[in-house]
Amino acid sequence: MQRTDGPADYVDMSILQSARRHPKLIGIAVLGAAILFVLVWFQPQKLILDSQVSESLPGTTSQPLDNEDQTENRSDEGSAANNSIGSRPKLEVLASGDFRALAHSVSGQAKLLEVESGDTYLRLEDFMVENGPDLRVYLSMAPSGSESAAFGDDFVDLGALKGNVGDQNYRIPPGNDLDSLKSAVIWCRRFSVGFAVAPIGG
């Protein structure tokens, strides 16, 4: 039986002939695709790019003054405190601990805070960690001295890391047993690697 080439065979032959005629273009295309994959999946650019945040203490309310109030307050030194644009929240520090490096350098503190409403927060203060892809903030049941892999087992996921530099707050969902949570963890979900950990419980 005689074989008849169909449209698909013709297209395949055309691509093959084009590749033979332009090997450099094919090489450039393959290299470009490889670079794009690395940039999207591994995101090495984050190692040199910082994402900064600066959040006030949870519960802080902003109370700007109008022009008349500002004029009156300038003439009265005793009311200088009223010029504050924020009111200090009533909160309790339930626990705190210093971060230590797991896979990447880090500095700063993790604090468990309870505000007047009863809501609880994890706050990162004076915080700085090397950036990376798909970083998450976990509250782990594993003590801070555990092996890195243990922090990826039993945990509460508070969401994506807002920034690798600066003060930031994460509300802890109600119903979690705070006594069972032993450490705050910066975790790379994409590669299952712990970046940093801080103790927040006994």
Short mmCIF file of the C-alpha atoms (twelve columns), coordinates in Angstrom:
data_MODEL
# 
_entry.id   MODEL 
# 
loop_
_atom_site.group_PDB 
_atom_site.id 
_atom_site.type_symbol 
_atom_site.label_atom_id 
_atom_site.label_alt_id 
_atom_site.label_comp_id 
_atom_site.label_asym_id 
_atom_site.label_seq_id 
_atom_site.Cartn_x 
_atom_site.Cartn_y 
_atom_site.Cartn_z 
_atom_site.pdbx_PDB_model_num 
ATOM 1   C CA . MET A 1   0.000   0.000  0.000  1 
ATOM 2   C CA . GLN A 2   1.379   3.389  -0.943 1 
ATOM 3   C CA . ARG A 3   1.738   5.895  1.909  1 
ATOM 4   C CA . THR A 4   0.246   9.330  1.317  1 
ATOM 5   C CA . ASP A 5   1.591   12.254 3.268  1 
ATOM 6   C CA . GLY A 6   -1.114  14.287 4.966  1 
ATOM 7   C CA . PRO A 7   -1.211  17.969 6.036  1 
ATOM 8   C CA . ALA A 8   0.320   17.148 9.434  1 
ATOM 9   C CA . ASP A 9   3.316   15.473 7.792  1 
ATOM 10  C CA . TYR A 10  3.788   18.501 5.567  1 
ATOM 11  C CA . VAL A 11  3.773   20.849 8.572  1 
ATOM 12  C CA . ASP A 12  6.271   18.644 10.446 1 
ATOM 13  C CA . MET A 13  8.606   18.624 7.451  1 
ATOM 14  C CA . SER A 14  8.325   22.406 7.110  1 
ATOM 15  C CA . ILE A 15  9.254   22.912 10.764 1 
ATOM 16  C CA . LEU A 16  12.175  20.501 10.464 1 
ATOM 17  C CA . GLN A 17  13.475  22.195 7.324  1 
ATOM 18  C CA . SER A 18  13.113  25.624 8.940  1 
ATOM 19  C CA . ALA A 19  15.047  24.457 11.998 1 
ATOM 20  C CA . ARG A 20  17.839  23.175 9.784  1 
ATOM 21  C CA . ARG A 21  18.023  26.467 7.917  1 
ATOM 22  C CA . HIS A 22  17.958  28.646 11.084 1 
ATOM 23  C CA . PRO A 23  19.682  26.721 13.907 1 
ATOM 24  C CA . LYS A 24  20.740  29.910 15.688 1 
ATOM 25  C CA . LEU A 25  17.167  31.191 15.871 1 
ATOM 26  C CA . ILE A 26  16.019  27.883 17.326 1 
ATOM 27  C CA . GLY A 27  18.805  28.017 19.897 1 
ATOM 28  C CA . ILE A 28  17.864  31.562 20.892 1 
ATOM 29  C CA . ALA A 29  14.203  30.569 21.253 1 
ATOM 30  C CA . VAL A 30  15.086  27.594 23.463 1 
ATOM 31  C CA . LEU A 31  17.401  29.730 25.600 1 
ATOM 32  C CA . GLY A 32  14.718  32.409 25.953 1 
ATOM 33  C CA . ALA A 33  12.154  29.837 27.051 1 
ATOM 34  C CA . ALA A 34  14.591  28.436 29.622 1 
ATOM 35  C CA . ILE A 35  15.332  31.898 31.025 1 
ATOM 36  C CA . LEU A 36  11.613  32.694 31.232 1 
ATOM 37  C CA . PHE A 37  10.972  29.448 33.117 1 
ATOM 38  C CA . VAL A 38  13.718  30.223 35.638 1 
ATOM 39  C CA . LEU A 39  12.464  33.787 36.190 1 
ATOM 40  C CA . VAL A 40  8.853   32.682 36.692 1 
ATOM 41  C CA . TRP A 41  9.408   29.529 38.758 1 
ATOM 42  C CA . PHE A 42  12.566  30.215 40.775 1 
ATOM 43  C CA . GLN A 43  12.287  34.047 40.784 1 
ATOM 44  C CA . PRO A 44  16.013  34.668 41.418 1 
ATOM 45  C CA . GLN A 45  15.407  38.391 40.992 1 
ATOM 46  C CA . LYS A 46  13.809  38.426 44.443 1 
ATOM 47  C CA . LEU A 47  17.188  37.720 46.011 1 
ATOM 48  C CA . ILE A 48  18.265  41.259 45.093 1 
ATOM 49  C CA . LEU A 49  14.894  43.033 45.281 1 
ATOM 50  C CA . ASP A 50  13.352  43.988 48.634 1 
ATOM 51  C CA . SER A 51  9.641   44.416 49.300 1 
ATOM 52  C CA . GLN A 52  9.180   46.866 52.181 1 
ATOM 53  C CA . VAL A 53  6.142   47.369 54.406 1 
ATOM 54  C CA . SER A 54  5.526   49.544 57.464 1 
ATOM 55  C CA . GLU A 55  2.328   48.739 59.352 1 
ATOM 56  C CA . SER A 56  1.270   50.362 62.609 1 
ATOM 57  C CA . LEU A 57  0.397   48.317 65.661 1 
ATOM 58  C CA . PRO A 58  -2.921  46.506 65.194 1 
ATOM 59  C CA . GLY A 59  -5.851  48.516 66.507 1 
ATOM 60  C CA . THR A 60  -4.250  51.895 65.788 1 
ATOM 61  C CA . THR A 61  -6.758  54.453 64.543 1 
ATOM 62  C CA . SER A 62  -5.926  57.513 62.497 1 
ATOM 63  C CA . GLN A 63  -7.449  60.784 63.775 1 
ATOM 64  C CA . PRO A 64  -6.279  63.737 61.621 1 
ATOM 65  C CA . LEU A 65  -7.087  67.243 62.847 1 
ATOM 66  C CA . ASP A 66  -8.734  69.964 60.767 1 
ATOM 67  C CA . ASN A 67  -7.101  73.384 60.279 1 
ATOM 68  C CA . GLU A 68  -9.021  75.156 63.094 1 
ATOM 69  C CA . ASP A 69  -8.084  72.501 65.630 1 
ATOM 70  C CA . GLN A 70  -4.448  72.699 64.562 1 
ATOM 71  C CA . THR A 71  -4.418  76.502 65.014 1 
ATOM 72  C CA . GLU A 72  -5.907  76.298 68.502 1 
ATOM 73  C CA . ASN A 73  -3.511  73.560 69.566 1 
ATOM 74  C CA . ARG A 74  -0.454  75.523 68.441 1 
ATOM 75  C CA . SER A 75  -1.345  78.228 70.981 1 
ATOM 76  C CA . ASP A 76  -1.740  75.786 73.823 1 
ATOM 77  C CA . GLU A 77  1.366   73.820 74.741 1 
ATOM 78  C CA . GLY A 78  -0.621  71.784 77.242 1 
ATOM 79  C CA . SER A 79  -2.645  70.226 74.449 1 
ATOM 80  C CA . ALA A 80  0.332   69.147 72.362 1 
ATOM 81  C CA . ALA A 81  -0.579  65.510 72.847 1 
ATOM 82  C CA . ASN A 82  -3.821  66.119 70.947 1 
ATOM 83  C CA . ASN A 83  -1.832  66.748 67.781 1 
ATOM 84  C CA . SER A 84  -1.016  63.047 67.495 1 
ATOM 85  C CA . ILE A 85  -2.376  61.565 64.270 1 
ATOM 86  C CA . GLY A 86  -2.769  58.146 65.869 1 
ATOM 87  C CA . SER A 87  -3.994  56.782 69.166 1 
ATOM 88  C CA . ARG A 88  -1.970  54.121 70.928 1 
ATOM 89  C CA . PRO A 89  -3.961  50.883 70.966 1 
ATOM 90  C CA . LYS A 90  -4.602  48.903 74.113 1 
ATOM 91  C CA . LEU A 91  -2.899  45.576 73.594 1 
ATOM 92  C CA . GLU A 92  -1.175  42.787 75.464 1 
ATOM 93  C CA . VAL A 93  1.985   41.015 74.379 1 
ATOM 94  C CA . LEU A 94  1.238   37.323 74.875 1 
ATOM 95  C CA . ALA A 95  4.619   36.059 73.672 1 
ATOM 96  C CA . SER A 96  7.659   37.193 71.726 1 
ATOM 97  C CA . GLY A 97  10.863  35.755 70.343 1 
ATOM 98  C CA . ASP A 98  13.803  36.589 68.094 1 
ATOM 99  C CA . PHE A 99  14.020  35.158 64.597 1 
ATOM 100 C CA . ARG A 100 16.842  32.806 63.679 1 
ATOM 101 C CA . ALA A 101 17.885  31.701 60.212 1 
ATOM 102 C CA . LEU A 102 16.917  28.347 58.757 1 
ATOM 103 C CA . ALA A 103 17.920  28.631 55.091 1 
ATOM 104 C CA . HIS A 104 18.349  32.403 54.734 1 
ATOM 105 C CA . SER A 105 19.600  35.267 56.884 1 
ATOM 106 C CA . VAL A 106 17.018  37.033 59.043 1 
ATOM 107 C CA . SER A 107 16.659  39.558 61.848 1 
ATOM 108 C CA . GLY A 108 13.792  40.905 63.936 1 
ATOM 109 C CA . GLN A 109 11.150  39.754 66.395 1 
ATOM 110 C CA . ALA A 110 7.871   37.873 66.269 1 
ATOM 111 C CA . LYS A 111 5.188   38.928 68.770 1 
ATOM 112 C CA . LEU A 112 1.801   37.483 69.645 1 
ATOM 113 C CA . LEU A 113 -0.528  40.373 70.454 1 
ATOM 114 C CA . GLU A 114 -4.065  40.555 71.800 1 
ATOM 115 C CA . VAL A 115 -5.933  43.808 71.182 1 
ATOM 116 C CA . GLU A 116 -8.806  45.299 73.153 1 
ATOM 117 C CA . SER A 117 -11.425 43.632 70.934 1 
ATOM 118 C CA . GLY A 118 -10.020 40.204 71.790 1 
ATOM 119 C CA . ASP A 119 -8.541  39.610 68.340 1 
ATOM 120 C CA . THR A 120 -5.037  38.174 68.245 1 
ATOM 121 C CA . TYR A 121 -2.247  39.022 65.819 1 
ATOM 122 C CA . LEU A 122 1.211   37.913 64.903 1 
ATOM 123 C CA . ARG A 123 3.391   40.988 64.486 1 
ATOM 124 C CA . LEU A 124 6.824   41.014 62.864 1 
ATOM 125 C CA . GLU A 125 8.937   43.925 64.144 1 
ATOM 126 C CA . ASP A 126 12.288  45.281 62.921 1 
ATOM 127 C CA . PHE A 127 11.974  42.432 60.467 1 
ATOM 128 C CA . MET A 128 14.235  41.587 57.549 1 
ATOM 129 C CA . VAL A 129 14.708  38.302 55.703 1 
ATOM 130 C CA . GLU A 130 16.162  37.402 52.328 1 
ATOM 131 C CA . ASN A 131 13.422  37.499 49.718 1 
ATOM 132 C CA . GLY A 132 12.182  34.475 47.816 1 
ATOM 133 C CA . PRO A 133 9.251   33.026 45.860 1 
ATOM 134 C CA . ASP A 134 5.910   32.091 47.424 1 
ATOM 135 C CA . LEU A 135 6.856   32.971 51.001 1 
ATOM 136 C CA . ARG A 136 4.171   32.275 53.617 1 
ATOM 137 C CA . VAL A 137 3.758   33.092 57.303 1 
ATOM 138 C CA . TYR A 138 3.031   30.030 59.434 1 
ATOM 139 C CA . LEU A 139 2.322   29.479 63.101 1 
ATOM 140 C CA . SER A 140 3.749   26.035 63.723 1 
ATOM 141 C CA . MET A 141 3.113   23.501 66.452 1 
ATOM 142 C CA . ALA A 142 6.766   22.454 66.241 1 
ATOM 143 C CA . PRO A 143 9.157   24.106 68.733 1 
ATOM 144 C CA . SER A 144 11.532  26.639 67.211 1 
ATOM 145 C CA . GLY A 145 14.510  24.339 67.767 1 
ATOM 146 C CA . SER A 146 13.088  21.635 65.507 1 
ATOM 147 C CA . GLU A 147 14.504  20.555 62.164 1 
ATOM 148 C CA . SER A 148 13.360  22.747 59.279 1 
ATOM 149 C CA . ALA A 149 11.136  20.072 57.704 1 
ATOM 150 C CA . ALA A 150 9.002   19.853 60.871 1 
ATOM 151 C CA . PHE A 151 7.626   23.361 60.337 1 
ATOM 152 C CA . GLY A 152 5.842   22.248 57.177 1 
ATOM 153 C CA . ASP A 153 3.653   19.694 58.963 1 
ATOM 154 C CA . ASP A 154 1.225   21.014 61.605 1 
ATOM 155 C CA . PHE A 155 0.690   24.747 61.211 1 
ATOM 156 C CA . VAL A 156 -1.742  27.635 60.793 1 
ATOM 157 C CA . ASP A 157 -1.229  29.492 57.508 1 
ATOM 158 C CA . LEU A 158 -1.606  33.249 58.063 1 
ATOM 159 C CA . GLY A 159 -1.129  34.085 54.397 1 
ATOM 160 C CA . ALA A 160 1.548   35.399 52.079 1 
ATOM 161 C CA . LEU A 161 4.454   37.346 53.556 1 
ATOM 162 C CA . LYS A 162 3.576   41.002 52.951 1 
ATOM 163 C CA . GLY A 163 7.177   42.089 52.594 1 
ATOM 164 C CA . ASN A 164 10.625  40.801 53.384 1 
ATOM 165 C CA . VAL A 165 11.492  44.065 55.156 1 
ATOM 166 C CA . GLY A 166 9.533   46.031 57.758 1 
ATOM 167 C CA . ASP A 167 6.878   45.863 60.497 1 
ATOM 168 C CA . GLN A 168 3.752   43.894 59.604 1 
ATOM 169 C CA . ASN A 169 0.672   42.329 61.204 1 
ATOM 170 C CA . TYR A 170 -1.173  39.070 60.562 1 
ATOM 171 C CA . ARG A 171 -4.554  38.408 62.148 1 
ATOM 172 C CA . ILE A 172 -4.841  34.945 63.674 1 
ATOM 173 C CA . PRO A 173 -8.170  33.312 62.775 1 
ATOM 174 C CA . PRO A 174 -10.433 32.750 65.808 1 
ATOM 175 C CA . GLY A 175 -10.696 29.238 67.179 1 
ATOM 176 C CA . ASN A 176 -6.998  28.411 67.149 1 
ATOM 177 C CA . ASP A 177 -5.439  27.129 70.362 1 
ATOM 178 C CA . LEU A 178 -2.605  29.592 70.915 1 
ATOM 179 C CA . ASP A 179 -1.050  27.360 73.570 1 
ATOM 180 C CA . SER A 180 -0.399  24.713 70.920 1 
ATOM 181 C CA . LEU A 181 1.436   27.114 68.607 1 
ATOM 182 C CA . LYS A 182 5.139   27.154 69.395 1 
ATOM 183 C CA . SER A 183 6.832   29.103 66.625 1 
ATOM 184 C CA . ALA A 184 6.398   31.692 63.874 1 
ATOM 185 C CA . VAL A 185 7.851   30.527 60.574 1 
ATOM 186 C CA . ILE A 186 8.667   32.112 57.232 1 
ATOM 187 C CA . TRP A 187 8.131   29.249 54.811 1 
ATOM 188 C CA . CYS A 188 8.777   28.899 51.072 1 
ATOM 189 C CA . ARG A 189 5.751   26.909 49.969 1 
ATOM 190 C CA . ARG A 190 6.967   26.381 46.416 1 
ATOM 191 C CA . PHE A 191 10.087  24.494 47.465 1 
ATOM 192 C CA . SER A 192 9.009   23.351 50.969 1 
ATOM 193 C CA . VAL A 193 11.891  25.152 52.658 1 
ATOM 194 C CA . GLY A 194 11.898  27.067 55.929 1 
ATOM 195 C CA . PHE A 195 13.523  30.495 55.658 1 
ATOM 196 C CA . ALA A 196 13.352  31.602 59.305 1 
ATOM 197 C CA . VAL A 197 11.749  30.777 62.660 1 
ATOM 198 C CA . ALA A 198 11.047  32.510 65.983 1 
ATOM 199 C CA . PRO A 199 9.777   31.019 69.272 1 
ATOM 200 C CA . ILE A 200 6.356   32.213 70.452 1 
ATOM 201 C CA . GLY A 201 5.430   29.508 72.956 1 
ATOM 202 C CA . GLY A 202 6.841   27.185 75.575 1 
# 
